[in-house]
Amino acid sequence: MRVFARQDFPKDLEALVSDVARMGGVAESMVTDAISAVMRRDSLLARAVIDRDSRVDTAQRGLERRVVSFMAERQTGPRPIREGLGVWRITGDLERVADLAKNIAKRSESLNQSDPIQLSRSIERMGRLAAAQLKDVLDAYSTRDLGQAIGVWRQDEDIDAHYNALVRELLTYMMEDPRTISRCTHLMFIAKNIERIGDHCTNIAETVHYLVTGEEIAESRPKSDDAERGDL
């Protein structure tokens, strides 16, 4: 099977792919900074993340308009349609990633009103894993690296495992000390937002697979039982 490489792209498609990468860079920085805001108890950084969300929203709207024009101008052949759908899917996932990062930042502002809690370190580990997966899958999209995309897809259960373990820790913490219920609840929602970021990375990985092969991934997503049930 021949892989359609970046050097094969016409200029209008190359511009779309490059702008998706830029939009992804903003979303990636929001995730990283939102986790840093939690760890550093930095309300100014949290507010900067929240304010940055509008940039992603604007980029998504602009890219969607351009995708419509791109597909209308290239009505023959499956490749342009596939690429246009790919841009549409990925920008939607990135917009949701940015929203989730904004939600984390908002929870960070609320947490900063109370004393710190030790389990935030588990949030940091989980957040770093999600941020790394987002970077890797965006690189896979830019380079059409199918192996890298599949690697991200298979790692989704790693974030799920972190999430399930953290929820159990937080529940134990709350039962042992009811005074921590409010703080632990914020951390639970932060963890859920990170877990959802991982899901969107998986979505993007599936889109890369579709772009490269023309087919959806045949296997079921590698989800743990707890993650499939949903906890929040």
C-alpha positions, 0 to 999 in steps of 0.5 A: 500500500502506498502512503500518501506523504506530505510532499504529495499534498497540493498547496491548499491541503498542505496549508490546512494540515499545517494550520491543524498542527498549529491549532494542535500546538495551542491545545497541547500548550493548554493541557500542559499549562493547565496541569502546571497550574494545578501543581503550582497553584498558579491562578494567573496561569490558570486564567491564561489557559482559560483565555486561550480557549477562544483561539482554538474556537476561532481556529476551528471555525476557520478551518471548517469553512476552509474544509468546505471550500477545499472539498467543493473545489476537489469533487473527484477522487476519494483522497480529497474527501478523506483528507477534508474529513480528517481535518474536520474530525481532528479540529473537532477533537482539538476543540474538545481538548481545549475545552477540557484543559479550560475546565481543568484550569477552572478547577485549579482556581477553585482548588487554590482557595483551599490547602493543597492535597498530596494526591495532586501528584497523581494528577501530574503523572496522569496529565503528563501522560495525556500531554505526551499522547497528544503531542505524539498523535499530532506528530503522527498526523503531520507525518502520516506515521501509522505506527506512531498513531497506533502506539497512541491508540494502544496507550489509551488504557494506560490513562484509564488505569491511572484514572481508575487508581486515582479515583480509588485513592480519592474515595479512600481519602474522602472516607478517612477525612471528610474535610477533604471531600470538596478538594477531592471532588475537584481532583476527581473532575480534573482526572476525568477531564484528563481521561477524556483528553486521552479519549480524544487522542485516541480519536485522532489516532483512529483518524490518522489510521483512516487517512493512511489506510482508507479504513477504520481500525477493526479492533475494539478500543483497548479500554479497561472495564472500569473506564467502559462503565464510566465513573463520573 
